[in-house]
Amino acid sequence: MELSMESVHADARPAAVAISARSERQAMDWSLVLASQGIDVTIAQPGPILWQLLVAPADHPRALTAIRRFRLENRHWAWRHMLPSGSIAIHPAALAWVAVLVAIHAALPPELVERGLFNTRLVRAGEWWRAITAVGLHADLAHLAANSAIGLIVLGLAMTQFGAVRATTLTGLAAALANFSALAWRNHEYTGLGASGMVMAAIGLITSEPVTQWRLSRFATRSILSALGAGTCLFLLLGTSGRGDVLVHTAGFIWGLALGGAAAWMGSRPRP
């Protein structure tokens, strides 16, 4: 980033030179750097989102050099972020989602489960809706418990960020697309069922939501990449272990990223 400079004129001769900062925190950090170098500095806020450090014209070149060295030595600090305290909320509608899964598992007889699972032979024959109905079915209580426990958290977070209806729709669509993607990738016949593709899609949603930061600042790339890295690690931890279908899990995560990123970008508004 190039440091922007503005001259503050008093009569015909500048009394101070302004170095712009992106935030109050950055202005405070830079002021400490300049003070450590014996440079007199004053922090000013000429606008609601504009912060400046005012230094004497004679100290201006030395101030820029000190700030550039500070940023060079601490260029990796942008990856570090404080965890938000008390701002993480799980949407209560996720409990309703779990309740629906439990009710389906308890109420459906085996013959109806057979008619709803993802059977590739029947899907290729035209029963495309099985890619959707299979998402709500589970093989046994252990399968149901695993998806419900993880889904309660990640889908609840996605609902908080996107809204309950939109998050459920996007993750359900991503899970169905994941089933179709696995069908296109594989040549052999198989059957599948479970909400794990929807759960992985929810991880994709909460991972992609930070793309809206690009509307706020062109310097948000590192923050977005760090969120993508964290979400990918969470997916690898939860989606590639156990006896689940890793291909469907991967496709669900990728479709969740794509749909969530598009929804977050279109749903956000650019800010000055």
Buried (B, 14 or more C-beta within 10 A) or exposed (E): EEEEEBEBEEEEEBEBBBBBBBEEEBBBBBBEBBEEBEBEBEBBEEEEEBBBBBBBEEBBEBBBEBBEEBBEEEEEEBEEEEEEEEEEEBBEBBEEBBEEBBEBBEEBEEEEBEEBBBBBEBBEEEBBEBBBBBBBBBBEEEBBEBBBEBBBBBBBBBBBBBBBEBBBBBBBBBBBBBBBBBBEEEEEEEBBBBBBBBBBBBBBBBBBBBBBBBBEEEEBEEBBEBBBEBBBEBBEEBBEEEEBBBBBBBBBBBBBBBBBBEBBBEEBEEEE
